[in-house]
């Protein structure tokens, strides 16, 4: 009787759930993401100039701080995804992230409003000695950065999935088409948001000053938060689920506990897998982990319900293979760290642009931070051209539906990133020589006659490199992982950018400390006395070495296009569903989708 009642309650719950969500929730969700992106990217694009002009920081110091901020902003989404999936649910994490991000932007706005929050202004052109910011002033600034990173960590990993939750209706035959349309609109809104941020918001900061320039993003973030919370009663709120990372830890723990066991022969049939699973024998790669799924004694290790008596001593073959595939892709993932250094460094090109002729028309000059727009445009346009025009042509020769293979796309991105840095080095060498010829060697604020449009090729090449490499990485991870690990694909890319920002900060710091011993640092605040062409050249060499390392990783990994070991495991959370059915005694009715 209780089972019938619970079934009725479940049915009533499902019927009530179908009245929620739908297309009517999209304005609230997409507007939240759009305004947040405009606000956050609008602040990041010009931040190096704020640190140098208002906080009297050296270019090297400001660049390191922004690298670390970027690292934090790319790491917090991993934590946000974990909290959303395992504890609080997506709605709460997005709502909390929006509020925290708003607080961070308001705090940054206050640093522009109150002079006491910054060191005294100094005129560097007149040779006046600048006072560095105090500890309290830096803590206030870093608190604003930290809050914005935490807030971004709540919004970035959950917004797209939360929108999909509202539109997912299995009983609707048009559900897949609606979801594809949502994804297109979502990514279009993100692209437009970034373009607006690096043009309109940056122009406001340059023309109206920092108070208005920071106040507008804070106002947009307030609107973003209000619109998202306004749709509270319309949303479908999927409850949190079990975290996949617990399975990884269990495999490691079980392998360690069983480390004294010898690996069995090939015809061994004592591997532990749940009823209905097609993965009943582990692969030979990383065989040490196979000890985690060896049944030593069926009477002691497996209960009458078919489940492991101790999940920390015996894991399923599926769990073992999930950890294996994650470990296997890590070498190729690590090759993305160096290109992340290149993609994440925005500060130096911005300062370069301030010393060059930026006139678009006789009476209008493009803001220095707006040149990054060309990288975004290149990425967006190339993705459309590649997907619609080149893939059908290339696939005729490669016999692959995606045109180039995953490895070819990732490798092409790495090669283009090397080319981007080589071009950047040559452009900076020409700019520096021009500045010295025009008498600006000791005047870091001098504007040379060389056009800033010479910076466009390096931005375009960087955008093209990102289009190949980043998208290639995600597709590679998706092809190798089971559906239950799809979120890890995005998390790995985000973690790569986090590591890239940390490595970028390390390169600048080491280069500054080493080269300033011989006189003027290569990464001096005075670009005309420093040698940023050498900086770009060093990054180019590192990138070339990284590409050779990538070729070795590809060879060691082997073929990836035809790996389909998960084809028979169609459920997004196979092991969990199998265990639930095993507990209810329904082994025989479970079939893999």
C-alpha positions in Angstrom: 0.0 0.0 0.0 2.8 2.3 0.9 4.5 1.6 -2.5 1.2 2.5 -4.3 1.0 5.8 -2.4 4.6 6.7 -3.1 4.1 6.0 -6.8 1.0 8.3 -6.8 3.0 11.0 -5.1 5.7 10.7 -7.6 3.3 10.9 -10.5 1.6 14.0 -9.0 5.1 15.5 -8.5 6.0 14.9 -12.2 2.7 16.4 -13.4 3.3 19.4 -11.3 6.9 19.6 -12.6 5.7 19.8 -16.2 3.8 23.0 -15.5 7.1 24.6 -14.6 10.0 25.5 -16.9 9.5 25.9 -20.7 10.4 28.7 -23.0 8.9 31.4 -20.7 11.9 30.9 -18.3 14.5 31.6 -21.0 14.4 35.5 -20.8 15.3 35.3 -17.1 18.1 32.7 -17.6 19.7 34.1 -20.8 19.5 37.7 -19.5 21.2 36.6 -16.3 24.1 35.1 -18.2 24.2 38.0 -20.8 24.3 40.8 -18.3 26.8 38.9 -16.1 29.1 38.4 -19.1 28.9 42.1 -20.2 29.7 43.2 -16.6 32.5 40.8 -15.9 34.3 41.0 -19.3 33.8 44.8 -19.3 35.8 45.0 -16.0 38.5 42.5 -17.0 39.3 44.1 -20.4 40.6 47.4 -19.1 41.7 46.4 -15.6 45.5 46.6 -16.3 45.1 50.4 -17.0 43.2 50.8 -13.7 45.9 49.1 -11.8 48.7 51.1 -13.4 47.0 54.5 -13.4 45.1 54.4 -10.1 47.1 52.0 -8.0 50.5 53.0 -9.3 51.5 49.4 -10.1 54.2 48.3 -12.5 53.1 46.5 -15.6 54.7 43.3 -14.5 53.0 43.4 -11.1 49.6 44.2 -12.6 49.9 41.5 -15.2 50.8 38.9 -12.5 47.8 40.0 -10.4 45.4 39.7 -13.4 46.9 36.3 -14.3 46.1 35.1 -10.7 42.6 36.6 -10.9 42.1 34.7 -14.2 43.3 31.5 -12.5 40.9 31.9 -9.7 38.0 32.7 -12.0 38.7 29.6 -14.0 39.1 27.4 -10.9 36.0 28.4 -9.0 33.6 27.0 -11.7 34.9 23.5 -10.8 33.9 24.0 -7.2 30.6 25.5 -8.3 29.8 22.5 -10.4 30.6 20.2 -7.5 28.4 22.1 -5.1 25.5 22.3 -7.6 25.6 18.6 -8.5 26.2 17.2 -5.1 24.7 19.5 -2.4 22.7 22.6 -3.3 21.3 22.3 -6.8 21.8 24.6 -9.8 19.3 27.3 -8.9 20.7 28.0 -5.5 24.3 28.0 -6.8 23.4 30.4 -9.6 21.5 32.7 -7.3 24.2 32.8 -4.7 26.8 33.3 -7.4 24.9 36.3 -8.8 24.6 37.9 -5.4 28.3 37.4 -4.5 29.4 38.6 -8.0 27.3 41.7 -7.5 28.9 42.4 -4.1 32.3 42.1 -5.7 31.5 44.6 -8.5 30.0 47.0 -6.0 33.1 46.8 -3.9 35.3 47.5 -6.9 33.1 50.4 -7.8 33.6 51.8 -4.3 37.4 51.7 -4.9 36.8 54.1 -7.8 34.4 56.4 -5.8 36.4 56.9 -2.7 40.0 58.3 -3.1 40.9 56.8 0.3 40.6 53.3 -1.2 43.5 54.0 -3.6 47.0 55.5 -3.2 47.5 59.2 -3.9 47.4 60.0 -7.6 50.8 60.9 -9.1 51.9 62.3 -12.4 54.5 59.9 -13.7 55.2 62.1 -16.7 56.6 64.8 -14.5 58.9 62.4 -12.7 56.9 62.5 -9.5 57.6 59.5 -7.2 54.5 57.4 -6.9 53.3 56.0 -3.6 52.5 52.2 -3.8 49.1 51.1 -2.4 48.9 50.2 1.3 48.1 46.7 2.6 44.5 47.7 3.4 44.0 49.2 -0.1 45.3 46.0 -1.7 43.1 43.8 0.5 40.0 45.8 -0.5 40.9 45.5 -4.2 41.7 41.7 -3.9 38.5 41.2 -1.9 36.6 42.6 -4.9 38.4 40.3 -7.3 37.9 37.3 -5.0 34.1 37.9 -4.7 33.8 38.3 -8.5 35.7 35.0 -9.0 33.5 33.2 -6.5 30.4 34.6 -8.1 31.5 33.6 -11.5 32.2 30.1 -10.2 28.5 29.8 -9.3 27.1 31.1 -12.6 29.4 29.8 -15.3 29.1 26.0 -14.8 25.4 25.9 -14.0 23.7 28.5 -16.3 23.6 26.4 -19.5 22.6 23.2 -17.7 19.9 25.0 -15.7 18.5 26.4 -18.9 18.4 22.9 -20.4 16.6 21.6 -17.3 13.7 24.0 -18.1 13.4 22.7 -21.7 14.0 19.0 -21.2 10.7 17.2 -21.8 11.2 13.5 -22.7 7.6 13.1 -23.7 7.8 16.0 -26.2 9.1 14.8 -29.7 10.3 18.4 -30.4 12.4 18.5 -27.2 15.7 17.9 -28.9 15.0 20.6 -31.5 14.1 23.1 -28.8 17.3 22.3 -26.8 19.4 22.8 -29.9 17.8 26.1 -30.5 18.4 27.1 -26.9 22.1 26.2 -27.1 22.4 28.3 -30.3 20.8 31.3 -28.6 22.8 30.8 -25.5 26.1 30.8 -27.2 25.1 33.7 -29.5 24.2 35.7 -26.4 27.5 35.0 -24.8 29.4 36.0 -27.9 27.4 39.3 -28.3 27.9 39.9 -24.5 31.7 39.7 -24.8 31.7 42.0 -27.9 29.6 44.6 -26.1 31.8 44.4 -23.1 35.1 45.0 -25.0 33.6 47.9 -27.0 30.8 49.7 -25.2 31.8 49.2 -21.6 35.5 49.8 -22.4 34.5 53.0 -24.3 32.5 54.2 -21.3 35.5 53.6 -19.0 37.8 55.5 -21.3 35.5 58.5 -22.0 33.5 58.9 -18.8 36.0 57.7 -16.2 36.3 54.8 -13.8 33.4 55.7 -11.5 30.9 55.6 -14.4 32.8 52.8 -16.1 32.6 50.6 -13.0 29.1 51.7 -12.0 27.5 50.6 -15.3 28.7 46.9 -14.9 27.6 46.9 -11.3 24.1 48.2 -12.4 24.0 45.5 -15.1 24.9 42.8 -12.5 22.1 44.1 -10.3 19.7 43.8 -13.1 21.0 40.3 -13.9 20.5 39.1 -10.4 17.0 40.7 -10.1 15.8 39.1 -13.4 17.0 35.7 -12.4 15.4 35.7 -9.0 12.2 37.1 -10.5 11.6 33.8 -12.3 11.9 31.8 -9.1 8.3 30.4 -9.2 8.6 29.4 -12.9 11.8 27.3 -12.7 12.2 23.5 -12.7 14.7 22.8 -9.9 16.4 19.5 -10.4 17.6 18.2 -7.0 21.4 17.5 -6.5 22.7 14.1 -7.3 25.6 11.9 -6.3 29.0 13.2 -7.1 31.1 11.2 -9.6 34.4 12.2 -7.9 33.5 9.9 -4.9 33.8 6.9 -7.3 37.3 8.1 -8.4 38.4 8.2 -4.8 36.9 4.8 -4.1 38.8 3.2 -7.0 42.1 4.7 -5.7 41.4 3.6 -2.2 40.4 0.0 -3.3 43.5 -0.2 -5.5 45.7 0.7 -2.6 44.0 -1.7 -0.2 44.4 -4.5 -2.7 47.9 -3.6 -3.7 49.3 -6.9 -2.3 47.2 -8.9 -4.8 48.6 -10.3 -8.0 46.9 -9.4 -11.2 45.0 -12.4 -12.6 45.4 -14.1 -16.0 43.5 -13.0 -19.0 40.8 -15.6 -18.7 39.9 -14.4 -15.2 36.1 -14.1 -14.7 36.0 -12.7 -11.1 35.6 -9.0 -12.1 32.9 -7.1 -10.2 30.2 -5.5 -12.3 26.5 -4.8 -11.7 23.6 -6.6 -13.3 22.9 -5.3 -16.8 26.2 -3.6 -17.3 28.0 -4.3 -20.5 31.4 -3.5 -19.0 32.3 -6.8 -17.4 36.1 -6.9 -18.1 38.5 -4.1 -17.5 41.0 -3.0 -20.2 44.7 -3.7 -20.0 45.6 0.0 -19.9 46.7 1.1 -16.4 46.3 -2.5 -15.2 47.3 -1.6 -11.6 43.8 -0.1 -11.1 42.2 -3.4 -12.1 42.9 -4.6 -8.5 40.0 -2.3 -7.4 37.4 -4.5 -9.2 38.8 -8.0 -8.4 36.5 -10.2 -6.3 38.6 -12.0 -3.8 35.8 -13.9 -2.2 32.3 -13.7 -3.6 30.8 -14.7 -0.2 32.7 -12.0 1.7 32.9 -9.2 -0.9 29.5 -9.3 -2.5 26.2 -9.3 -0.6 23.0 -11.2 -1.4 21.7 -8.1 -3.2 24.6 -8.3 -5.7 26.2 -5.1 -4.3 29.7 -4.8 -2.8 29.8 -5.1 0.9 32.5 -2.4 1.1 32.5 0.1 -1.7 35.9 1.3 -0.6 37.4 -2.2 -1.1 35.6 -3.3 -4.2 34.5 -1.1 -7.1 32.8 -1.9 -10.4 34.6 -2.3 -13.7 32.8 0.8 -14.9 34.2 2.9 -12.1 37.7 1.6 -12.8 37.4 2.4 -16.5 36.0 5.9 -15.7 39.1 6.7 -13.7 41.4 5.2 -16.3 40.0 7.3 -19.1 40.4 10.4 -17.0 44.1 9.6 -16.2 44.7 8.7 -19.8 43.7 12.1 -21.2 45.7 14.1 -18.7 48.9 14.2 -20.8 47.1 15.6 -23.8 45.2 18.0 -21.4 48.5 19.3 -20.1 49.5 20.4 -23.6 46.7 22.9 -23.4 48.3 24.8 -20.5 50.7 26.7 -22.7 48.1 27.9 -25.2 46.0 29.0 -22.2 49.0 31.2 -21.2 48.7 32.9 -24.6 44.9 33.2 -24.6 44.8 34.5 -21.0 47.3 37.3 -21.4 45.4 40.5 -22.3 47.3 43.1 -20.3 50.4 43.6 -22.4 48.6 44.1 -25.8 46.3 46.6 -24.0 49.3 48.7 -22.8 51.0 48.3 -26.3 47.9 49.7 -27.9 48.0 52.8 -25.6 51.4 53.8 -27.1 50.2 53.4 -30.7 48.0 55.4 -33.1 44.5 53.9 -32.5 42.4 56.2 -34.8 39.6 54.5 -36.6 38.4 57.8 -38.1 40.0 61.2 -38.0 38.1 62.2 -34.8 37.6 58.7 -33.2 40.1 56.3 -31.8 39.4 52.8 -30.7 39.9 52.1 -26.9 43.1 50.2 -26.3 41.2 47.2 -24.7 38.8 46.9 -27.6 41.4 45.3 -29.9 40.7 42.0 -28.3 37.4 42.1 -30.1 39.2 41.0 -33.3 40.1 37.7 -31.6 36.5 37.1 -30.5 35.2 37.9 -34.0 37.7 35.6 -35.6 36.8 32.8 -33.3 33.0 33.2 -34.0 33.3 33.7 -37.7 35.8 30.8 -38.1 33.5 28.3 -36.2 30.6 29.2 -38.5 32.7 28.9 -41.7 34.4 25.6 -40.5 31.1 24.0 -39.5 29.0 25.0 -42.5 31.5 25.2 -45.4 34.8 23.5 -44.7 33.7 20.4 -42.8 31.6 19.0 -45.8 34.6 19.7 -48.1 37.3 18.3 -45.8 35.2 15.2 -44.8 35.2 14.1 -48.5 39.0 13.6 -48.2 39.4 12.6 -44.6 36.3 10.3 -44.5 35.4 11.8 -41.1 32.1 13.5 -40.5 33.8 16.2 -38.4 36.4 17.0 -41.1 39.7 17.0 -39.1 40.3 14.6 -36.3 40.3 15.7 -32.7 44.1 15.5 -32.5 44.5 17.4 -35.7 42.3 20.2 -34.5 44.1 20.4 -31.1 47.5 20.4 -32.8 46.5 23.0 -35.4 45.5 25.3 -32.5 48.9 24.8 -30.9 50.8 25.6 -34.1 48.6 28.7 -34.7 49.4 29.9 -31.1 53.1 29.6 -31.8 52.6 31.7 -35.0 50.5 34.3 -33.0 53.4 34.8 -30.5 56.0 35.0 -33.3 53.9 37.7 -35.0 53.4 39.5 -31.7 57.2 39.5 -31.1 58.0 41.0 -34.5 55.3 43.7 -34.2 56.6 44.7 -30.7 60.1 44.8 -32.1 59.0 47.2 -34.8 56.9 49.3 -32.3 59.9 49.6 -29.9 62.3 50.6 -32.7 59.9 53.2 -33.9 59.4 54.6 -30.4 63.2 54.9 -29.9 63.6 56.5 -33.4 60.9 59.1 -32.5 62.6 60.0 -29.2 60.3 58.2 -26.8 62.8 55.9 -25.1 62.4 57.6 -21.7 58.8 58.5 -22.2 56.5 55.5 -21.7 53.4 57.5 -22.4 54.6 58.7 -25.8 52.4 57.7 -28.7 54.3 56.5 -31.8 53.1 57.0 -35.4 52.9 53.3 -35.9 49.2 52.2 -36.3 47.7 50.0 -33.5 46.1 48.0 -36.3 49.3 46.1 -36.5 48.1 44.3 -33.4 45.1 42.9 -35.1 46.9 39.9 -36.8 48.1 38.5 -33.4 44.6 38.8 -32.0 43.1 37.1 -35.0 45.7 34.3 -34.8 45.0 33.8 -31.1 41.3 33.7 -31.7 41.8 31.1 -34.5 44.1 29.1 -32.3 41.5 29.0 -29.5 38.8 28.0 -32.0 40.8 25.0 -33.1 42.3 24.0 -29.7 39.6 24.7 -27.1 36.8 23.2 -29.2 39.0 20.3 -30.2 39.8 19.6 -26.6 36.1 19.5 -25.5 35.1 17.3 -28.4 38.1 15.0 -27.7 37.1 14.6 -24.0 33.4 14.1 -24.9 34.4 11.3 -27.4 36.5 9.5 -24.8 34.3 9.9 -21.7 31.0 8.2 -20.9 27.9 10.5 -20.7 28.1 10.5 -16.9 31.4 12.3 -17.2 30.3 15.0 -19.7 30.6 17.8 -17.1 34.2 16.9 -16.5 35.0 17.8 -20.2 34.2 21.4 -19.5 35.8 21.3 -16.1 39.1 20.0 -17.6 39.1 22.9 -20.1 38.5 25.4 -17.3 41.2 23.8 -15.2 43.6 24.1 -18.1 42.9 27.9 -18.3 43.4 28.1 -14.5 46.8 26.4 -14.8 47.7 28.5 -17.8 47.1 31.7 -15.9 49.3 30.5 -13.0 52.1 29.5 -15.4 51.7 32.9 -17.2 52.1 34.7 -13.8 55.2 32.5 -13.1 56.8 33.3 -16.4 56.4 37.1 -15.9 57.6 37.0 -12.3 60.7 34.9 -13.1 61.5 37.0 -16.2 61.2 40.2 -14.3 63.4 39.0 -11.4 66.1 37.6 -13.7 66.4 40.3 -16.3 66.2 43.3 -14.0 69.5 42.2 -12.5 71.2 43.2 -15.7 69.7 46.7 -15.7 66.2 47.3 -17.1 63.7 44.4 -16.8 62.4 42.9 -20.1 58.9 43.4 -18.7 59.4 47.0 -17.5 56.4 49.3 -17.2 58.2 51.4 -19.9 57.7 49.3 -23.0 60.3 51.3 -24.9 63.1 50.5 -22.4 61.9 46.9 -21.8 62.0 44.1 -24.3 58.5 42.6 -24.6 59.6 41.3 -28.0 61.9 39.0 -26.1 59.0 38.1 -23.8 56.9 37.1 -26.7 59.9 35.2 -28.2 60.4 33.2 -25.0 56.7 32.3 -25.0 57.0 31.3 -28.7 59.9 28.9 -27.8 58.0 27.4 -24.9 55.0 26.9 -27.2 57.1 25.2 -29.9 58.5 22.8 -27.3 55.0 22.2 -26.0 53.9 21.2 -29.5 56.7 18.6 -29.7 55.5 17.3 -26.3 52.0 17.2 -27.7 53.1 15.0 -30.6 54.7 12.5 -28.1 51.5 12.5 -26.0 49.4 11.8 -29.1 51.7 8.9 -30.1 51.5 7.5 -26.6 47.8 7.8 -26.4 47.1 5.9 -29.6 44.0 6.1 -31.8 41.1 8.0 -30.3 38.6 8.3 -33.1 37.3 4.8 -32.9 37.3 4.3 -29.1 33.7 3.3 -28.4 33.9 1.4 -25.2 31.0 3.4 -23.7 28.6 2.7 -26.6 26.8 0.0 -24.6 26.5 2.2 -21.5 23.9 4.6 -22.6 22.6 5.8 -19.2 24.0 9.0 -17.8 24.4 7.5 -14.4 24.5 3.8 -15.1 26.0 2.5 -11.8 23.8 4.5 -9.6 20.6 3.3 -11.4 21.8 -0.2 -11.3 22.5 0.0 -7.6 19.1 1.5 -6.9 17.4 -1.3 -8.8 19.6 -3.9 -7.1 18.4 -2.7 -3.7 14.8 -3.0 -4.7 15.3 -6.5 -6.1 14.7 -5.6 -9.8 17.9 -6.9 -11.4 16.2 -8.8 -14.2 14.2 -5.8 -15.5 17.1 -3.5 -16.1 18.3 -3.1 -19.6 21.0 -0.7 -20.9 19.5 2.0 -23.1 
